[in-house]
Amino acid sequence: MDDESLDLYKSLFKGREDVFAVRWEKNNKSSYMPAFNFDPHRYKLHQMKGGTFADFPDKTYQPLTNAQLIKHFNGEQVVGLYLEVKTREIDKLLGVIRTQVRQQYLETNPENFTRIVHDYSDDQKGFVIWKDLLEEKLF
C-alpha cells in the first residue's frame, strides 16, 4: 500500500494518533482494548506477584502508525480508532438538538392530530397523566 492511499484513509477515518485499539477474543467473548508497548518478561514477573495488566505500571500506549494500518489492511490484525470527539461535547450537541426539535414539535399543530405531551417533572405522576390522556383519546 502506498503513502497516498494511507493518507487518504487517514483523512477519511480520523482518530487519535497516540493510541489505537486492537481486537481480542477469549472464551467466546471479544472486544477491543488499547494497544500497549510493554516488556513481557517484566509483566510476567508482575503477574507472579499477583498483579494484573490493569495495574501493571510499565506500559505505554502504542501509537497508530502506517505500519499498524498496513497490518490491518493485510488482515494481520484488526485496528480500531479512538475518536477525538469528546463525550461531553456530543452530549451537549444532542441536548441542543433535543431542545430545538422539541420546541419545533410543540410549535406545530398538524391537522387531525392530537398531541399528548409527557410531563417529565415526576416520573410516576407524569406517566399516569400521560396514560389517562392517551386512553381518553383512544376510547
N, C-alpha and C positions, 0 to 999 in steps of 0.2 A: 504494500500500500504506500502510495507516495505522500509527501508532505501536504500537497494541495488538497487531497482527499481528506486527510486528517484534520486540516484546518477547516474545511467545510463542515465536517462532522462536529467539531468543537464549537463552531459558530451556531449550529442548529440546536445542539444539546448543551446548554451552558450549565455548569455546575461548579462546585468548589474544586480548586486545583490542588489544594493542600492535602486532600484525602479523597478516597473513593471507597465504594462498598464492594465486597466480594460475597458471592452466594455460597452458602454451606448447606449440607444435608447430613442429618444424623437421626437414626431411629424413626424413619418415616416422617421426619419434620424437616423443613427447610426455611431459610430466611436469609437476610443479608446482615453483614456486620462490617465495621470499618476495617480496611486493610492496614496492618501494622508491620513495622520493622521491629524485630526483636531477636535476641540471641537464644536459640532453642535450648542450648545447654544451661544457661542461667535460668530460663523458665522451668526446665525440668527440676533443677535444684529448688526453686521456689515452690513447685508442686510437692516435692518430697517433704517440705516443711509445712504442708497443709494449705499452701496458697492457691489461689485461682487466677485465671487470666485477668479477670475483672480487677483484682487487687495487685496485679503484677506491675511494679512501678517502672521497669526498664523497657518500655515500649514507646514507640513514636508512630504517628500516622505515616502511612506510606503515600507519597504524592501521586496524583494521576499524571502519568507521562505518556508520551506517544508509544513507548514500548508496551505499556499496560493495555492501551487501546488496541494495538496490533494483536496482542494475545487474545483480546476479546473478539476481534473480527476473525481470527483464525480458529475460534472455538476452543481455545485452551483454558479460558476462564470466563466467567460471567461478571461483568463490571456494572455496578450501579452508581449513579451520580447522586451526590447530595446537593440539593438545590440551594441557591444562595438567598432565596426569598425567605424572610423570617416569618414564623408562625403568627406573631403578633400583628405584623403588617397585613397578613392575609385576613385574620380575624377582624381587623379594623375595616378593611375594604368590604368584607362581607356584611359587617354591621351597617355601613353606609348604604350598600345595595339593598339590604332588607328594609331599612328605614325609608328609602326613596320609593321602592316598589310598594311597600305597604301604604304609603301616602298616596301614590298614584291609584292604587286599588280603591282606597277609601273615597277618593275624589270622583271616581267614575260611578255612573248609575245606569247600567245596561237595562234595556227594555225587557220586560218579562223575567226579571231576575230579582230574587230576594237575597239580601246579604245578611248573614248571621256572623257577627264578629265575636270571637272568643275573648273573654276577659282574663288576662294573664295575671291579674293582681293577686288572686287567691286560687290556687290550682283546683281545689275541690269545689269551692263555690262557683268558680268560673265555669267548670265543666258542667255542673248541674244547670246553670243558667243557659249555657250553650245547648245542652241536650234538650231542655224544655222548649227552647225557641225552635229547635230543629223539629222536634215532634209536633209542635203546633203548626208548622208549615207543611209537614208531611201528612198529617192525619186530619 
